[in-house]
Amino acid sequence: MLRPIQGIFQAAEYPNLLVGLDEPDDAAVWQLDDERAIVITTDFFTPVVDDPYDYGAIAAANSLSDVYAMGGKPFLALNIAALPPDLPAQILTEILRGGAEKAHEAGVVIAGGHTIQDKEPKYGLVAVGFVHPKRFFRKGGARPGDLLILTKPLGFGTTTTALKREVAKEEDVAEAVQWMKRLNRWASEIALQVGVNAATDITGYSLLGHAWEIASLSHVGLHFHWEAIPFTAGAKSYAEQFIFPGGAFDNRLYFQDHVRFDPKLSEAEKMLLFDPQTSGGLLFALDPQQQQAFEQAAENVHQPYWVIGEVTSGGVIEVN
């Protein structure tokens, strides 16, 4: 679909565009001067939860996440919304209020945007941030021996799908919502302070999909320890019922050739690692010599994290 436009924009013609054309990453980066670059991204989606305020807050946190995944500090955003005219005004207001209050929490001002009418709600942000042109994160750069750090548990896709099927427990949904609403701000600031070799956020392509982006762009392999990977409380139960969004099966089809699983893992356990996440955590490749500094910085701001594996010299992802 994109091949016809491949030749229109050539990276050599835009020397200030540091990220955006040559290799895929979480956001575009445009250098302004020796000290500043602009990070810009956009994202929006249909509701993943029933509460309109939570939906707006999750969508905003998710949109800002790509700026954090680049090591940037967001400061400006625009609303993107498609809203059904037959929905009560209070519901539409709550969606926008959820997004606005989450942006305010992040130190971001929403200065307008664009809204159209549509049959199903869709909401998100254009997010703009600043980053130093020589100190932003990339997906490429992971080195053999690096630790793999994850800053939120997995399980959001299977839990929200269980909600849509009306079989989810209220407490499981509440836990997933709190994680999805959590900004990746502090995790990004810690990584910027300590220094990481590669970074991305875990969203629609799942843990394994986004991990493969790091592996392929860094020309390395990754080794994940199943028992070290965190999940929300109800995730494994819903997985055992094979309750997954369609994207999980797409992810498996697309990325499975790059993954080697321990034969002891069940099909449900494998699928959990292909589960699309909404507003998931950040995944870092961290030099083990920096682990103590990372741990101390995380403790100072009460940022949870899990060491879930390491970078290898192989060209595949292994899970055991």
BAFI-3210 file (N, C-alpha, C; in Angstrom, 3 decimals, decimal comma, padded with zeros to 6 digits):
// residues 320
n [1|2|3|4|5|6|7|8|9|10|11|12|13|14|15|16|17|18|19|20|21|22|23|24|25|26|27|28|29|30|31|32|33|34|35|36|37|38|39|40|41|42|43|44|45|46|47|48|49|50|51|52|53|54|55|56|57|58|59|60|61|62|63|64|65|66|67|68|69|70|71|72|73|74|75|76|77|78|79|80|81|82|83|84|85|86|87|88|89|90|91|92|93|94|95|96|97|98|99|100|101|102|103|104|105|106|107|108|109|110|111|112|113|114|115|116|117|118|119|120|121|122|123|124|125|126|127|128|129|130|131|132|133|134|135|136|137|138|139|140|141|142|143|144|145|146|147|148|149|150|151|152|153|154|155|156|157|158|159|160|161|162|163|164|165|166|167|168|169|170|171|172|173|174|175|176|177|178|179|180|181|182|183|184|185|186|187|188|189|190|191|192|193|194|195|196|197|198|199|200|201|202|203|204|205|206|207|208|209|210|211|212|213|214|215|216|217|218|219|220|221|222|223|224|225|226|227|228|229|230|231|232|233|234|235|236|237|238|239|240|241|242|243|244|245|246|247|248|249|250|251|252|253|254|255|256|257|258|259|260|261|262|263|264|265|266|267|268|269|270|271|272|273|274|275|276|277|278|279|280|281|282|283|284|285|286|287|288|289|290|291|292|293|294|295|296|297|298|299|300|301|302|303|304|305|306|307|308|309|310|311|312|313|314|315|316|317|318|319|320]
n.u [000,820|001,992|004,120|003,882|004,402|006,967|009,190|008,782|009,564|012,792|015,338|017,830|017,248|016,269|017,968|017,669|015,761|015,945|014,925|012,532|012,230|014,177|014,462|012,084|010,537|009,417|008,502|008,691|011,636|012,851|015,490|016,120|018,141|021,497|020,958|018,311|015,602|012,594|010,096|007,580|004,382|001,469|-001,626|-004,619|-007,691|-010,450|-012,884|-011,583|-012,438|-015,372|-015,994|-016,213|-014,501|-012,202|-011,496|-010,778|-008,576|-006,817|-006,369|-005,043|-002,730|-001,603|-001,048|000,871|002,875|004,633|006,303|007,634|008,883|010,898|012,559|011,807|010,334|007,109|005,154|003,111|-000,079|-002,620|-006,076|-007,515|-010,480|-013,282|-016,606|-019,753|-022,805|-025,154|-024,599|-024,914|-024,189|-022,769|-021,237|-019,448|-018,152|-016,879|-015,003|-013,250|-012,513|-011,180|-008,921|-007,835|-007,219|-005,331|-003,317|-002,690|-001,655|000,702|002,069|001,438|-000,071|-003,203|-003,943|-006,345|-007,440|-008,970|-012,202|-014,544|-017,706|-018,714|-019,641|-018,680|-016,957|-013,767|-010,628|-007,763|-004,423|-002,383|000,914|003,534|006,936|010,032|013,478|016,919|019,086|021,138|020,660|018,464|016,254|016,519|015,223|017,096|020,356|020,681|022,775|024,610|024,359|023,111|020,546|017,039|014,460|011,235|008,448|005,727|003,155|001,917|-001,115|-003,293|-004,729|-006,091|-007,641|-009,289|-010,666|-012,046|-013,708|-015,299|-016,649|-018,166|-017,349|-015,396|-013,855|-014,677|-012,641|-010,368|-010,526|-010,378|-007,753|-006,252|-007,041|-005,959|-003,214|-003,053|-003,729|-001,558|001,146|004,076|006,042|007,823|009,334|010,613|012,112|013,862|015,321|016,532|018,112|019,824|020,728|020,186|020,503|018,726|015,259|011,690|008,079|005,531|002,969|000,469|001,709|002,442|004,412|006,346|006,334|007,158|009,551|010,920|011,340|013,316|015,332|015,806|016,568|018,784|020,401|020,658|019,886|017,219|016,517|013,993|012,739|010,243|009,016|009,725|008,313|005,876|002,324|-001,032|-003,577|-005,834|-005,089|-003,895|-005,937|-007,988|-006,606|-006,327|-008,890|-008,823|-009,361|-008,816|-007,946|-008,412|-006,035|-003,990|-003,752|-003,029|-000,549|000,857|000,907|002,481|004,915|005,830|007,757|010,153|010,548|011,426|010,009|009,975|009,160|007,557|005,810|002,412|-000,170|-001,811|-000,152|001,875|000,392|-000,231|002,046|001,900|-000,149|-001,884|-001,119|-002,568|-001,472|000,860|003,832|007,294|010,024|013,312|016,749|019,344|022,564|024,169|025,875|024,708|022,528|022,205|022,144|019,846|017,939|018,024|017,216|014,630|013,425|013,396|011,347|009,218|008,789|007,744|009,426|010,593|013,058|013,306|014,728|017,510|019,802|021,055|023,551|022,491|020,155|017,459|014,399|014,153|012,141|011,827]
n.v [-001,205|001,212|001,385|002,843|005,499|005,588|006,750|009,469|011,047|011,560|010,687|011,981|014,483|015,859|016,834|017,667|016,049|013,734|011,277|009,226|008,554|006,684|004,404|002,524|003,933|005,131|007,753|010,789|012,788|016,009|018,127|021,229|022,996|023,015|022,151|021,427|019,381|018,566|016,293|014,406|012,911|010,833|009,344|007,426|005,810|003,449|003,002|001,237|000,614|000,888|003,218|006,619|008,731|007,377|006,156|008,414|009,342|007,147|007,039|009,472|009,106|007,001|008,199|010,110|008,435|007,619|009,805|009,791|007,336|007,966|009,363|011,936|015,089|015,827|018,699|019,964|019,445|018,290|017,672|014,790|013,723|011,649|011,739|010,369|011,898|011,220|010,421|011,125|014,437|014,633|012,305|012,621|014,900|013,897|012,120|013,916|015,398|013,514|013,069|015,654|016,147|014,147|014,946|017,393|016,481|015,475|017,751|018,962|021,029|021,073|022,426|022,996|021,318|018,805|017,786|015,399|014,020|010,672|007,175|005,568|006,211|007,757|008,596|010,549|011,954|014,417|014,662|016,648|017,111|018,060|017,154|016,375|016,621|014,753|012,955|011,247|008,366|005,287|002,507|000,794|-000,238|-001,842|-004,046|-007,130|-008,802|-006,738|-005,884|-006,601|-004,486|-003,987|-001,824|-001,862|-004,241|-006,974|-007,864|-006,315|-006,371|-008,894|-008,662|-006,378|-007,307|-009,400|-007,836|-006,626|-008,858|-009,298|-010,878|-010,280|-009,753|-007,212|-006,168|-006,935|-005,475|-002,903|-002,891|-003,152|-000,787|001,210|000,796|001,305|003,976|005,113|007,279|007,076|008,722|008,928|006,617|007,079|009,368|008,358|006,519|008,279|009,706|007,720|006,379|004,410|001,746|001,091|001,588|001,264|001,517|-000,679|-001,597|-001,940|-004,005|-005,940|-007,491|-009,245|-008,468|-005,723|-006,098|-007,557|-005,543|-004,025|-006,006|-006,622|-004,136|-003,619|-005,692|-008,038|-010,734|-011,687|-012,760|-013,952|-014,491|-016,477|-016,757|-014,388|-012,382|-009,925|-010,008|-008,741|-009,329|-010,900|-011,794|-014,290|-016,078|-015,268|-015,682|-018,459|-019,116|-018,468|-015,837|-013,288|-010,234|-009,605|-008,653|-009,987|-012,474|-011,701|-010,551|-012,830|-014,341|-012,703|-012,296|-014,737|-016,357|-015,377|-016,133|-018,391|-020,745|-022,217|-025,621|-026,340|-024,296|-023,323|-022,966|-020,818|-019,342|-018,615|-017,009|-014,860|-013,316|-012,275|-010,569|-007,615|-004,454|-001,658|001,538|000,536|-000,441|000,775|-000,656|-001,378|-001,653|-002,210|-001,457|-003,742|-002,721|-000,409|-001,070|-000,853|001,925|002,497|001,106|002,527|005,094|004,498|003,654|006,026|007,520|005,851|004,088|001,234|-001,695|-004,434|-006,908|-008,746|-010,296|-010,732|-009,304|-011,005|-012,499|-013,821|-014,103|-014,210|-014,295|-015,720|-017,576|-018,852]
n.w [000,000|000,719|-000,981|-003,489|-002,723|-001,870|-003,131|-003,022|-000,817|000,034|002,256|002,151|001,230|003,344|005,660|008,307|009,349|011,564|012,351|010,783|008,064|006,996|008,794|010,703|013,587|016,845|016,717|014,772|014,389|014,326|013,805|015,327|016,227|017,594|020,170|020,411|019,358|017,652|018,600|017,147|016,938|016,341|017,366|017,559|018,537|018,720|021,431|024,265|026,739|028,864|030,337|029,604|030,425|031,330|028,925|027,361|028,857|028,708|025,946|025,557|027,172|025,783|023,297|024,018|024,751|022,711|022,376|024,818|024,486|022,783|024,358|024,711|025,863|026,142|025,225|023,905|022,384|020,075|019,759|018,225|017,013|016,417|016,633|017,477|016,586|017,867|020,423|023,912|025,025|027,393|027,538|025,398|026,273|028,561|027,451|026,173|028,393|029,954|028,338|028,348|031,072|031,546|029,800|030,987|033,407|032,426|031,877|029,533|027,078|025,526|022,582|020,943|017,928|015,871|014,953|013,827|012,675|013,279|013,102|015,175|018,201|018,093|019,303|020,093|020,118|018,484|019,270|020,521|021,279|022,948|022,448|023,015|020,240|020,136|022,083|022,069|022,221|020,381|018,463|017,408|018,477|020,679|022,584|022,731|025,816|027,160|029,522|029,471|030,088|031,377|031,858|032,483|033,266|031,183|029,359|028,768|026,345|026,191|028,495|028,051|025,858|027,008|028,572|026,571|025,782|027,931|030,082|031,830|035,019|037,365|038,990|037,609|035,256|036,324|037,315|034,911|033,628|035,304|034,897|032,131|032,053|033,235|032,873|030,799|031,529|033,804|033,640|031,219|031,853|033,782|032,249|030,484|032,222|033,260|031,001|028,199|025,799|023,792|023,012|023,172|023,005|024,247|022,388|019,983|018,443|020,202|022,879|021,732|019,054|019,070|020,363|018,438|016,566|017,864|017,981|015,237|014,128|015,636|015,035|016,566|018,895|021,154|024,472|026,381|029,661|030,643|033,230|034,420|033,252|033,705|034,361|034,239|036,747|035,843|033,350|032,522|033,038|031,250|028,901|028,902|028,282|025,732|024,933|023,019|021,313|017,774|016,706|018,043|016,838|014,289|014,899|015,755|013,396|011,795|013,166|014,201|012,966|013,780|016,333|018,928|020,936|024,195|024,351|026,477|026,986|026,868|024,308|024,953|026,652|024,900|023,149|024,788|024,669|022,203|022,428|021,738|023,133|024,743|025,370|026,650|028,534|028,614|026,868|027,495|026,499|028,516|029,681|031,779|033,739|034,453|035,894|038,713|039,084|037,609|039,108|041,555|040,747|039,830|042,185|043,598|042,425|042,589|040,453|038,913|037,642|035,611|035,165|032,400|030,669|028,379|025,985|023,163|020,988|018,895|016,093|016,596|018,561|021,717|023,962|027,130]
ca.u [000,000|002,846|005,199|003,794|004,880|008,308|010,189|008,433|010,381|014,111|015,956|018,956|016,733|015,801|019,035|017,237|014,868|016,850|014,193|011,228|012,141|015,045|014,161|010,879|010,718|008,168|008,075|009,610|012,484|013,350|016,452|015,944|019,463|022,434|020,481|016,895|014,913|011,167|009,563|006,158|003,721|000,012|-002,282|-006,011|-008,322|-011,815|-012,875|-011,141|-013,149|-016,718|-016,064|-015,694|-013,370|-011,034|-011,128|-010,048|-007,286|-005,969|-005,984|-004,042|-001,490|-001,063|-000,512|002,084|003,866|005,656|007,285|008,455|009,684|012,058|013,317|011,386|009,455|006,003|004,705|001,984|-000,874|-003,869|-007,061|-008,087|-011,667|-014,452|-017,607|-021,116|-023,689|-026,285|-024,192|-025,177|-023,090|-021,987|-020,264|-018,419|-017,391|-016,028|-013,867|-012,311|-011,997|-010,184|-007,704|-007,278|-006,626|-004,120|-002,309|-002,286|-000,785|001,994|002,664|001,168|-001,265|-003,938|-004,277|-007,254|-007,433|-009,962|-013,253|-015,542|-018,737|-018,515|-020,567|-018,054|-015,990|-012,332|-010,006|-006,325|-003,724|-001,085|001,741|004,802|007,844|011,427|014,506|018,246|019,323|022,133|020,366|017,156|016,274|016,187|014,999|018,378|021,395|020,829|024,037|024,622|024,647|022,188|019,344|015,763|013,668|009,852|007,962|004,330|002,821|001,153|-002,442|-004,366|-005,553|-006,999|-008,576|-010,293|-011,500|-012,970|-014,701|-016,233|-017,479|-018,922|-016,939|-014,272|-014,117|-014,562|-011,337|-009,351|-010,623|-009,888|-006,296|-005,745|-007,289|-004,979|-001,936|-003,136|-003,772|-000,282|002,082|005,437|006,906|008,891|010,200|011,443|013,067|014,887|016,169|017,330|019,087|020,803|021,237|019,847|021,032|017,596|013,978|010,441|006,941|004,826|001,583|-000,327|002,422|002,686|005,782|007,256|006,426|008,006|010,887|011,570|011,822|014,612|016,296|016,165|017,268|020,053|021,144|020,925|018,789|016,707|016,142|013,040|012,461|008,786|008,621|010,049|007,442|004,704|001,002|-002,112|-004,125|-006,751|-004,653|-003,681|-007,236|-008,665|-005,827|-006,660|-010,178|-008,474|-010,020|-007,812|-008,371|-007,947|-004,658|-003,061|-003,540|-002,248|000,824|001,494|001,135|003,523|006,194|006,170|008,950|011,341|010,490|011,548|009,403|010,180|008,022|006,711|004,827|001,132|-000,583|-002,331|000,994|002,513|-000,468|-000,135|003,189|001,493|-001,341|-001,703|-001,276|-002,924|-000,752|001,723|005,040|008,482|010,997|014,657|017,969|020,150|023,866|024,052|026,627|023,829|021,332|022,077|021,721|018,452|017,141|017,945|016,396|013,246|012,942|013,192|010,073|008,243|008,525|007,962|010,055|010,935|014,106|012,610|015,579|018,758|020,126|022,008|024,193|021,734|019,274|016,064|013,908|013,910|011,335|011,768]
ca.v [000,000|002,399|001,377|003,904|006,803|005,427|007,624|010,890|011,699|010,957|011,165|012,876|015,831|016,454|016,530|017,954|014,979|012,741|010,008|009,330|007,995|005,542|003,246|002,740|004,195|005,466|009,110|011,532|013,740|017,071|018,962|022,672|023,586|022,080|021,740|021,073|018,736|018,346|014,936|014,531|011,638|010,871|008,053|007,479|004,500|003,304|002,741|-000,065|000,438|001,456|004,542|007,590|009,480|006,496|006,008|009,621|009,394|006,093|007,445|010,531|008,504|006,205|009,110|010,725|007,407|007,563|010,852|009,265|006,229|008,550|010,139|013,326|015,689|016,449|019,989|020,489|018,408|018,631|016,595|014,183|013,039|011,363|011,547|010,171|012,987|010,743|010,149|012,251|015,405|014,375|011,260|013,226|015,803|013,106|011,634|015,027|015,790|012,513|013,364|016,934|016,049|013,336|015,809|018,367|015,758|015,305|019,053|019,216|021,825|020,743|023,724|022,819|020,039|018,659|016,830|015,113|013,086|009,307|006,249|005,020|007,176|007,590|009,732|010,508|013,234|014,729|015,041|017,271|017,251|018,425|016,198|016,789|015,911|013,693|012,172|010,613|006,911|004,616|001,074|000,181|000,126|-002,851|-004,766|-008,406|-008,642|-005,767|-006,374|-006,150|-003,909|-003,657|-000,927|-002,148|-005,635|-007,269|-008,439|-005,338|-006,755|-009,992|-008,188|-005,492|-008,144|-010,063|-006,819|-006,495|-010,073|-009,257|-011,965|-009,803|-009,355|-005,774|-005,825|-007,123|-004,316|-001,735|-002,958|-002,849|000,635|002,017|000,695|001,972|005,425|005,562|007,862|006,552|009,885|008,707|005,580|007,728|010,275|007,521|005,983|009,392|010,029|006,642|006,004|003,081|001,533|001,012|001,752|001,375|001,237|-001,915|-001,255|-002,855|-005,158|-006,878|-007,538|-009,885|-007,671|-004,551|-006,609|-007,900|-004,299|-003,741|-007,031|-006,517|-002,880|-003,672|-006,854|-008,887|-011,579|-011,393|-013,936|-013,610|-015,502|-016,477|-016,563|-013,023|-011,434|-009,624|-009,933|-008,302|-010,445|-011,786|-012,036|-015,706|-016,750|-014,975|-016,322|-019,880|-019,211|-017,999|-014,550|-012,348|-009,408|-010,114|-008,251|-010,963|-013,511|-011,040|-010,437|-014,142|-014,709|-011,866|-012,312|-016,023|-016,947|-014,819|-016,490|-019,792|-020,940|-023,453|-026,517|-026,466|-023,211|-023,646|-022,045|-019,602|-018,584|-018,016|-015,946|-013,686|-012,506|-011,617|-009,791|-006,175|-003,643|-000,248|002,323|-000,359|000,118|000,930|-001,749|-000,829|-002,461|-001,486|-002,017|-004,253|-001,877|000,698|-001,586|-000,303|003,322|002,464|000,665|003,619|006,163|004,019|003,657|007,418|008,049|004,763|003,543|-000,217|-002,252|-005,850|-007,408|-009,892|-011,040|-010,089|-009,260|-012,037|-012,267|-014,533|-013,257|-014,562|-014,109|-016,977|-017,467|-020,108]
ca.w [000,000|000,826|-001,969|-004,505|-002,264|-001,319|-003,750|-002,966|000,210|000,162|003,495|001,859|000,937|004,599|006,627|009,681|009,789|012,131|012,378|010,156|006,725|006,715|009,625|011,522|015,013|017,521|016,382|013,917|015,111|013,435|014,523|015,224|016,383|018,223|021,482|020,436|018,249|017,860|018,456|016,821|016,693|016,487|017,558|018,021|018,391|019,228|022,871|024,780|027,998|028,819|030,938|028,627|030,978|031,285|027,514|026,956|029,552|028,140|024,593|025,672|027,671|024,689|022,287|024,551|025,014|021,667|022,670|025,915|023,978|022,104|025,333|024,607|026,863|025,415|025,755|023,128|021,725|019,416|019,774|017,026|017,524|015,594|017,683|016,974|017,003|018,655|021,792|024,811|025,112|028,594|027,230|024,552|027,139|029,440|026,662|025,996|029,714|030,328|027,596|028,773|032,410|031,438|029,184|032,001|034,322|031,761|031,600|028,114|026,795|024,303|021,977|019,817|017,256|014,804|015,276|012,803|013,094|012,808|013,758|016,371|018,743|017,913|019,981|020,348|020,077|017,888|020,417|020,148|022,411|022,706|022,826|022,548|018,979|020,276|023,280|022,026|022,156|019,120|018,592|017,138|019,437|021,739|022,489|023,461|027,240|027,756|030,183|028,920|031,180|031,034|032,912|032,812|032,972|029,978|029,583|028,533|025,207|026,542|029,526|027,452|025,004|027,933|028,924|025,448|025,744|029,180|030,969|032,638|036,393|037,550|039,560|036,570|034,363|037,056|037,351|033,571|033,354|036,039|034,200|030,827|032,281|033,797|031,914|030,726|031,764|034,780|033,086|030,202|032,498|034,409|031,185|029,966|033,268|033,410|029,695|027,699|024,450|022,866|023,702|022,432|023,882|023,886|022,046|019,179|017,893|021,306|023,381|020,797|017,834|019,294|020,681|017,185|015,959|018,492|017,584|013,822|013,874|016,357|014,521|017,728|019,320|022,492|025,254|027,428|030,674|030,826|034,621|034,842|032,553|034,548|033,739|035,116|037,528|035,132|031,977|032,211|033,046|029,982|027,848|028,907|027,582|024,384|024,687|022,519|020,179|016,480|016,458|018,607|015,832|013,233|015,387|015,735|011,998|011,195|013,875|014,795|012,360|014,427|017,755|019,327|022,253|024,945|024,097|027,664|027,031|026,237|023,247|025,594|027,150|023,729|022,623|025,665|024,257|020,958|022,779|021,552|024,338|024,598|026,381|027,401|029,128|027,787|026,865|027,373|026,534|029,495|030,054|033,159|034,658|034,827|036,562|040,056|038,945|037,165|040,252|042,518|040,175|039,808|043,569|044,024|041,898|042,710|039,127|038,857|036,441|035,694|034,275|031,815|029,751|027,986|024,559|022,770|019,688|017,878|015,297|016,844|019,936|022,409|025,188|027,881]
c.u [000,859|003,922|005,079|004,320|006,312|009,299|009,907|009,312|011,688|014,821|017,070|018,503|016,300|016,816|018,646|016,258|015,733|016,227|012,873|011,113|012,947|014,658|012,928|011,232|009,410|007,635|009,083|010,380|013,084|014,254|016,211|017,284|020,346|021,918|019,058|016,470|013,452|010,855|008,071|005,582|002,212|-000,530|-003,719|-006,640|-009,734|-011,767|-012,412|-011,788|-014,490|-016,787|-015,454|-014,505|-012,095|-010,549|-010,315|-008,668|-006,316|-005,472|-004,907|-002,703|-000,806|-000,415|000,797|003,218|004,971|006,695|008,215|009,372|010,914|012,949|012,942|010,510|008,319|005,578|003,456|001,251|-002,087|-004,802|-007,340|-009,285|-012,700|-015,549|-019,008|-022,039|-024,842|-025,898|-024,515|-023,953|-022,200|-020,903|-019,112|-017,523|-016,427|-014,823|-012,805|-011,715|-010,938|-008,863|-007,034|-006,594|-005,371|-002,994|-001,788|-001,353|000,627|002,708|002,479|-000,089|-001,891|-004,479|-005,124|-007,171|-008,488|-010,925|-014,178|-016,614|-018,450|-019,453|-020,015|-017,033|-014,554|-011,670|-008,522|-005,735|-002,643|-000,238|003,097|005,665|009,207|012,337|015,850|018,584|020,371|021,841|018,966|017,319|015,957|015,879|016,291|019,393|021,570|022,096|023,950|025,087|023,759|021,036|018,109|014,852|012,277|009,227|006,456|004,089|002,077|-000,232|-003,590|-005,297|-006,557|-008,035|-009,662|-011,184|-012,502|-014,063|-015,745|-017,157|-018,293|-018,608|-015,787|-014,720|-013,842|-013,179|-010,203|-009,338|-010,053|-008,359|-005,704|-005,898|-006,260|-003,609|-001,968|-003,157|-002,437|000,637|003,423|006,480|008,102|009,858|011,145|012,503|014,196|015,863|017,063|018,433|020,205|021,499|020,859|020,323|019,937|016,313|012,830|009,308|006,182|003,358|001,005|000,377|002,789|004,129|006,728|007,399|007,342|009,423|011,636|012,058|013,173|015,670|016,757|016,949|018,631|020,954|021,594|019,773|018,347|016,307|015,241|012,847|010,969|008,386|008,883|009,113|006,185|003,411|000,006|-002,832|-004,974|-006,262|-004,533|-004,999|-007,983|-007,934|-006,158|-008,021|-010,047|-009,287|-008,939|-008,427|-007,801|-006,499|-003,637|-002,743|-002,765|-000,782|001,547|001,838|002,339|004,888|006,670|007,433|010,239|011,465|010,635|011,046|009,883|008,960|007,080|005,632|003,561|000,825|-001,100|-001,187|001,733|001,702|-000,425|001,008|002,967|000,297|-001,092|-001,967|-001,701|-002,255|000,078|002,967|006,150|009,360|012,366|015,683|018,981|021,470|023,794|024,849|025,796|022,614|021,139|021,607|020,258|017,540|016,961|017,056|014,922|012,634|012,620|011,849|008,978|007,811|008,780|008,681|010,409|012,070|013,593|013,476|016,861|018,925|021,200|022,611|023,485|020,796|017,815|015,691|013,641|013,111|011,346|011,687]
c.v [001,264|002,477|002,495|005,256|006,745|006,443|009,105|011,646|010,931|011,560|012,167|014,319|016,566|016,170|016,807|016,905|013,816|011,345|010,195|008,675|006,711|004,289|003,529|003,008|004,695|006,855|009,708|012,541|014,717|018,004|020,443|023,402|022,583|021,504|021,208|020,365|018,559|016,859|015,060|013,173|011,827|009,461|008,302|006,119|004,532|002,921|001,328|-000,372|001,152|002,890|005,591|008,396|008,639|006,307|007,212|009,696|008,354|006,496|008,528|009,975|007,703|007,102|009,740|009,723|007,371|008,664|010,382|008,139|006,710|009,322|011,603|013,774|016,389|017,765|020,511|019,332|019,021|017,426|016,093|013,378|012,843|010,954|011,403|011,287|012,539|010,354|011,351|013,147|015,129|013,321|011,832|014,156|015,028|012,523|012,719|015,476|014,800|012,761|014,634|016,831|015,172|014,151|016,827|017,725|015,614|016,633|019,482|020,064|021,325|022,046|023,518|021,433|019,998|017,537|016,655|014,213|011,713|008,394|005,715|006,015|006,776|008,820|009,482|011,887|013,242|015,251|015,538|017,432|017,744|017,282|016,749|015,981|014,807|012,784|011,559|009,107|006,438|003,157|000,305|000,613|-000,855|-003,669|-006,094|-008,211|-007,631|-006,492|-005,824|-005,753|-003,557|-002,881|-001,010|-003,632|-005,758|-007,783|-007,500|-005,776|-007,842|-009,547|-007,308|-006,257|-008,934|-009,097|-006,680|-007,700|-010,256|-010,449|-011,540|-009,466|-007,864|-005,382|-005,995|-005,937|-003,080|-001,727|-002,587|-001,363|001,508|001,956|001,447|003,491|005,980|006,085|007,128|007,637|009,552|007,633|006,178|008,618|009,500|007,008|007,075|009,762|008,989|006,328|004,583|002,970|001,432|001,118|001,733|001,226|000,033|-001,575|-002,332|-004,071|-006,185|-006,811|-008,110|-009,100|-006,478|-004,975|-006,977|-006,651|-003,908|-004,722|-006,840|-005,254|-002,834|-004,820|-007,762|-009,859|-011,161|-012,700|-013,485|-014,791|-015,440|-016,139|-015,143|-011,988|-011,187|-009,561|-009,375|-009,532|-011,414|-012,260|-013,523|-016,474|-016,515|-015,629|-017,804|-020,138|-018,794|-016,760|-013,537|-011,463|-009,964|-009,792|-009,225|-012,051|-012,951|-010,941|-011,778|-014,556|-013,973|-012,074|-013,701|-016,660|-016,455|-015,262|-018,001|-019,931|-022,252|-024,350|-026,656|-025,383|-023,619|-022,646|-020,731|-018,730|-017,913|-016,826|-014,700|-012,758|-011,857|-010,687|-008,296|-005,424|-002,232|000,516|001,421|000,338|000,310|-000,302|-001,148|-001,939|-001,672|-002,207|-002,488|-003,437|-000,699|000,234|-000,973|001,147|003,392|002,105|001,796|004,745|005,768|004,040|005,068|007,983|006,977|004,234|002,031|-000,613|-003,705|-006,153|-008,721|-010,692|-010,311|-010,158|-010,296|-011,697|-013,006|-013,604|-013,562|-014,182|-015,494|-016,699|-018,828|-019,842]
c.w [000,000|-000,247|-003,007|-004,048|-001,739|-001,864|-003,623|-001,979|000,383|001,372|003,237|001,605|002,202|005,705|008,072|010,219|010,266|012,167|011,641|008,801|006,548|007,483|010,474|012,978|015,578|017,180|015,427|014,768|014,105|014,232|014,243|015,283|017,108|019,534|021,488|019,160|018,645|017,666|018,184|016,450|016,763|016,644|017,986|017,780|018,955|020,708|023,216|026,132|027,907|029,328|030,003|029,138|030,916|029,852|027,033|027,573|028,987|026,755|024,629|026,147|026,570|023,630|022,745|024,690|023,967|021,819|023,779|025,436|023,212|023,077|025,340|025,761|026,125|026,062|025,066|022,473|021,050|019,508|018,359|017,501|016,421|016,562|017,079|017,461|017,881|020,078|022,671|024,947|026,315|028,337|026,397|025,372|028,028|028,701|026,545|027,326|030,190|029,627|028,075|030,135|032,403|030,804|030,194|033,019|033,746|031,519|030,164|027,984|025,501|023,734|020,736|019,224|016,170|015,169|014,083|013,406|012,497|013,592|015,071|016,892|018,420|018,516|020,185|020,206|019,001|019,044|019,934|021,397|021,971|023,123|022,346|021,294|019,058|021,469|023,242|021,870|020,742|019,402|018,318|018,182|020,572|021,492|023,241|024,898|027,926|028,449|029,491|030,075|030,662|032,179|033,190|032,546|031,652|030,362|029,274|027,398|025,542|027,573|028,926|026,475|025,847|028,382|027,823|025,359|027,028|030,084|031,881|034,055|036,551|038,058|038,542|035,607|035,046|037,100|035,991|033,246|034,068|035,382|032,879|030,967|032,787|032,690|031,940|030,982|032,661|034,302|032,050|030,826|033,180|033,353|030,596|030,950|033,330|032,090|029,331|026,258|023,387|023,671|022,704|023,432|023,345|023,653|021,126|018,622|018,958|021,773|022,333|019,506|017,992|019,669|019,406|016,453|016,544|017,998|016,142|013,524|014,563|015,885|015,671|017,911|020,716|023,163|026,395|028,370|031,016|032,254|035,112|034,233|033,390|033,735|034,745|035,673|036,705|033,781|031,647|032,186|031,734|028,813|027,753|028,262|026,120|023,989|024,309|021,440|018,883|016,193|017,001|017,582|014,634|013,641|015,323|014,303|011,426|011,845|014,317|014,214|013,009|015,882|017,935|020,757|022,882|024,706|025,286|027,733|026,282|025,129|023,834|026,087|025,997|023,219|023,491|025,257|022,892|021,184|022,565|022,849|023,958|025,724|027,284|027,916|028,123|027,942|026,590|027,244|027,351|029,743|031,504|034,170|035,148|035,620|037,947|040,019|038,524|038,338|041,267|042,018|040,146|041,197|044,033|043,574|041,901|041,341|039,124|037,575|036,704|034,714|033,700|030,842|029,461|026,462|024,278|021,407|018,557|017,143|015,483|018,281|020,518|023,680|025,868|029,362]
res [m|l|r|p|i|q|g|i|f|q|a|a|e|y|p|n|l|l|v|g|l|d|e|p|d|d|a|a|v|w|q|l|d|d|e|r|a|i|v|i|t|t|d|f|f|t|p|v|v|d|d|p|y|d|y|g|a|i|a|a|a|n|s|l|s|d|v|y|a|m|g|g|k|p|f|l|a|l|n|i|a|a|l|p|p|d|l|p|a|q|i|l|t|e|i|l|r|g|g|a|e|k|a|h|e|a|g|v|v|i|a|g|g|h|t|i|q|d|k|e|p|k|y|g|l|v|a|v|g|f|v|h|p|k|r|f|f|r|k|g|g|a|r|p|g|d|l|l|i|l|t|k|p|l|g|f|g|t|t|t|t|a|l|k|r|e|v|a|k|e|e|d|v|a|e|a|v|q|w|m|k|r|l|n|r|w|a|s|e|i|a|l|q|v|g|v|n|a|a|t|d|i|t|g|y|s|l|l|g|h|a|w|e|i|a|s|l|s|h|v|g|l|h|f|h|w|e|a|i|p|f|t|a|g|a|k|s|y|a|e|q|f|i|f|p|g|g|a|f|d|n|r|l|y|f|q|d|h|v|r|f|d|p|k|l|s|e|a|e|k|m|l|l|f|d|p|q|t|s|g|g|l|l|f|a|l|d|p|q|q|q|q|a|f|e|q|a|a|e|n|v|h|q|p|y|w|v|i|g|e|v|t|s|g|g|v|i|e|v|n]
***
